[in-house]
Structure formats: structure tokens, C-alpha cells
């Protein structure tokens, strides 16, 4: 996270965390004010990430998908 913060202000940025796993980085970026979407192909780790982020009262959109499928499903842009 500190490396990312050295190069970018995350506040208000739309962020895509590809291969987010359990959501550790996604949560950190959300705490810095980022609007975070996390994608991963492993449903079990996404379930854990969702539960943890809800307990922390963080809003993170977790999706079980690939980056290729995501680009076909939506035309949304990320910073």
C-alpha cells in the first residue's frame, strides 16, 4: 500500500484490484478513500473477504470473475 500511495492519491479514485484474494489490499485502499472493486476467481476467498469487509464497515464490490469477463460485462473505467 505504501508503494501505491507514493505514486497515487487513492482518495476518490475508482480502483480495480485484480486477483484480490482475501481482500487485504482492497480493504487498505478502501480505508484510504478509494472506491474499490475486487475480482478473483476463487469463490471461497471472496466469501471471506466480503465477511471481513462487512465487519469493518467497508464498502467493497467483490466479484467472482476474470478480468476478461469483467471487460465484456461492463464498460466501467477505473483510475
N, C-alpha and C positions, 0 to 999 in steps of 0.2 A: 504494500500500500504506500509506503513512504516513497518508493521509486516513482510510482504513478503520480503522487502528489507533487513531486519535484518538477514534473513536466506538464501537469494539468490541474486546473482548479475543478474539482468534481461537483461543486455546488450547482444544482440545477441542470446538470448535464444528463442526457439520456444515454445510459450505459448498457452495453450488452456483454455479459460475462459468459463466454463460450466455454463449455466444459466446467461448469461451476461446481460440480460435485456437491459437497455438503453445505456450500454457501458461505464459507468463511470470508473470502474476499468480497463477495456480493454484499454481505452484511456490513463489512467495513466501509465499502463505498457508499452504501445507503446511509450509514451514520455520518458520512461527510457531506450529505445533502444530495447525493446522486439519485437519479430516478432509474432504478436498476431492474433489468430483466436478466435472469439467469437461465441458461439452457444446458441440458445434459441428456444423455441417452439412458442413464441409469435411474429407473423409477424409484428404487429403494432409497438412494441417497437424496433424491429430490424431496421425497416424503419427509425425511429427517430435516432437510434444510427448511422446508415450509413450516414444520412444527417449531423449530428453533427460532425462526424469524418472527413467527406469530407471538411466541413467548416474550421476545424482545420488543414487540410492538413496532416492528419494521415492516414497511410495505415493499415487498419484492415480488415481481411476477416471475414465478418459476414455471418453466415449460419443459416437458419431456419431448424433445425434438432434436433434429440435427440443424446445423446452420443452413444447409442446402434447402431443407424442407421449410425452414422459417422464412427464407427469402422468397419462396414460392407462395407461402400463405399470407404474407403481409408485405406491404410496401413501405413500412415504417423505417425511418432513418435514425441512426444512433450517432452520438457525438464521438 
